[in-house]
């Protein structure tokens, strides 16, 4: 799968991850994989989630208002613009039972393992 090959090669990873990458957690339980992605300030209509055989991709764009043309930033640590997150999945999952919800800037995805 192209996702796995890109993940394993640093040069390709830099090309694949243009923009910024949101923080994420991936936890494995006995029955599922649990993914949480920090998308603070991103509207629900401004990102999409794609599921592949061995990976999950979350991509979109964060739009934040600027302080105006006359503003001088003394700190600018909040990434803006296009983002892409690729997470390799450590177990086979059942795509028909995947659940996702977006709550207070956090995307929660439950990926039940294949029986």
N, C-alpha and C positions, 0 to 999 in steps of 0.2 A: 504494500500500500504506500502511496506517495507520502502520506502523513508521517509514517514511521521513519522513512528514509530522510525526510526533511528534519525531523526531530533529532536524528543522530548525527547530523553533519552541521558543525557550527556555522560555516559560511552560508549554507542554505537557510539555516534558522534565522540569521540576520535578515535575509531577503524576505522570508515568510512573515517575519514580525515587524514589518514596517509600521511606523506609528508608535503606539504605546501598548502595553500589555497590562490589563487589570489584575489586581491581586486575586488569588483564588485558593480554595482548599479542596482537596480530594481525599475523602475518607472511604474506607472499605469496611462494610459489615459482613456478617455471615450471608446475608441475602441480597445486598445491593451495594452500589457505589453512590456516594453522596457528594455532590459538587455544590460549592457555594462560590459565587463570583461577585466581587465588589464593583458595582456599577453606579456608585453615587453620582447624582446629577445627570444620569442618562435616562431619557424618556423611554418607556416601554416600546414605543414605535421606532426607536432609533437603534435597535440591535436585533440580531437574529441568532438562533442556535441551530447548528447542524450536527447531526449524529452520523458517524461513520462506523465501520466494523470495529475499528480499534482506536477511535478517538472522538473527542467532542470539540467542536469549534464554536466559539462565541465571537462575533464581530459586529462592529457598528461604529457609531460616531458620537462623541460627547461635544455638545454645543454649550459653551458657557458665555455669558455676556461679558464684554470687556468693560473696563472702567472709563473708557472714553479716550479720545485722541490726545488729550493733554495730560493723561495720567502717566506717572513714572512708577513702574513696578520696582519694589525693593525686594520682593520675593515672588517667585512664580513657580510653585511646586505642583500645581494641579494640572495633570496632562489634559490636553484638549485635542479634538480632531479624531481621526480614524484610529481604532484599536482592533486588535485581533489576539485571541487567546486560543491556543491549541493544547489540549490535554490528552496525552496518550492514556488509554484505559487499560488497567492491569487485569481485567477479566472480561469474558464475553457477557454481553447484556441482552436482555429481551426488549427489542425496540418497540414492541406493541404495548408495553406496560410503563413506558417512561412518563414521568410526571415532572412538570416545571411550574414554578410560581415566582413572581417578582414582588417583593415586599420591602418597602423603605430603602430602596437602592441596592438590595441584595437579590441576586438571582439564585434560586435553589433548584437543583435538578436531582431527582431521584432516578437512578438507573438500576432497575432490578436485574439481578444476575440471571443468566440463562439457566434453566433447570437442568 
